[in-house]
């Protein structure tokens, strides 16, 4: 068999060898294969993957590559259209429904986190409770009541031993009162206000010791400390509303701490009766009984404790009931405005005894 020279492009069975660039005879116009729609040839050949522009265009290279091109090409075969990927729709998020509440069972109360200053206007838990129709009062409980009872017994024992023995638990009571009142009003830290109120109580105690326990010293010290509180708030750079709020909190904290000095001005027997009566009333008030019944039982227990400690006298029983009334008011104040555990162990412990101090002095002078 005679080998035919390669020149016309029809060797090897009428086809060019694979990878051989197509060469059109010089002077021969390009002819479109019959039945094929006319396609405008490109002005410059495009480089295929792995090839440079120095290679001539190979019309059969599409059979060797799987890459598909968009737009006008030199291909004479129609490529099947690429189906567009169907959009994937994410599955809907399943939100768990709240568990049904059985008939007769109370619905669980929602939990709230601490209030923040970011975003909307800050509201307290008490304001939220009022808006939802819930009570803004949480009573301290048995543990603060027991601490109140212990502190009351220390006051009674100190009064029985002498003036300076009474001074030690009294100073503790005054310091806890100043700190608890500020925290009860949501002002923390308020070191200057707490220090000012506690300092006023110490000054009043020292003045009473110097003046042979004169009660007039309490009123004089209170007047001076109101002026000092006003000066302290005038130097503040806070907003006017906040300064007014701070002024009231400082004045009341100083007044309560100084007024607790009534135990130091009162007779020793009156202090023993009043402190023991308050201790008994607070323990009974913390019992798991209805509020109205608990108050009545607490007053009865205070009267009985005063009667027993005061030598079986009616005046001592009345003194015990009077001290218990003031103690219950202080207990109610410490339970207001959704207080925290810190408030329960400061204001909840000290306010019942601090509120009863002036009444113990007054009833001791009247009934003694």
PyMOL commands that set and color helices and strands:
alter all, ss='L'
color gray80, all
select helices_A, chain A and resi 11-14+61-63+125-131+142-161+163-184+191-210+216-234+240-259+262-265+268-285+291-309+314-334+341-344+347-367
alter helices_A, ss='H'
color red, helices_A
deselect
rebuild
show_as cartoon
